Amino acid sequence: MITLLAGGVGGARLLRGLAAVVPRGELTVVVNTGDDDEFYGLAVSPDIDTILYTLAGLAPLERGWGIDGDTFYVREELDRLTEKGWFALGDRDIATHVYRTWRLRDGATLSRVTAEICLARGIGVRVLPMSDDPIRTEVVSDRGVLAFQDYLVRLRAEPAVRSVRYRGARKARPAAGVIEAIEQSSLIVIAPSNPFVSIGPILALPGIRPALAKARSRVVAVSPLIAGRAVKGPLADMLGAMGRNADVGAIADFYRGLATRLIVAPGDGPRQTADAVMEILEHDILLLEPQRAQALATFLCGLAVAL
Ligand code: FO1
């Protein structure tokens, strides 16, 4: 069994590669729900939907989120009824949000609704929300405390980030199966997602850090930075605003004690002597093309067997 801890687009790209090489029923993904929000009264779980659409072959390869070729007629009509929206919900994407909102209102858990969507869309990977309790990632910035999508999408990640917090995480519990997946997997992979806003919410859940620390010899992280730049998203700026260097050292520091291996891009390995706790491995980690994601997935499977 391999378990991937993932956020949005970066995690989905690696997952596409893993789903192609890991036998059906042997792959679990634990997904960040700190980005979840409500738009037009609908429950939207962007990272879960990015993962589901990617696994269902519906996601646009480059953009990563939403449904490829989707139309926006509902949104256009809504903009005539209320103030112009800033979060682009496509017509086919809205069907997911209608279904999720409807089932949650019936009392189903987010895990249950996610499993129903996987079944309906023929997805063989086990997709677990990190928690069924509400957790919201908030960005403390020079523009005040911002809800995550407000910061990332409406303000285009322009505010300077001082810190990130996870409202509700302390009293939340990991969803059923999450701790067991970490305990039972021969390899746990931390996806090349933003550590602060995509992986951080998962680590903030009670029980997750101790479970990873105990399993750390089987935990490998994939760097979300290549040559000091994020492949996608605001990570490099975030690190700068927090007074950190945007380099693999910052990533190694973030996961120290939780992972014992860090995969970095060729040439990004540290010059100084190997880190006593974290083994740095070099491999192609630019995963836009599916075959490159598959090559990294094959390398990770090799690690799983070797461990
Ligand atoms: N990201 C944007 O930059 N602009 C959008 O309008 C937008 C809409 C959207 C709708 C559904 C969805 O599942 C994701 C969406 N995203 C959009 C991406 C989303 O903000 C990020 O992918 C995650 O929250 C971060 O991983």
Residues whose N, C-alpha, C, O or C-beta is under 5 A from the ligand:
A	BS01	FO1	G8 V9 D35 S45 P46 D49 T50 W65 G66 W86 F87 A88 L89 V153
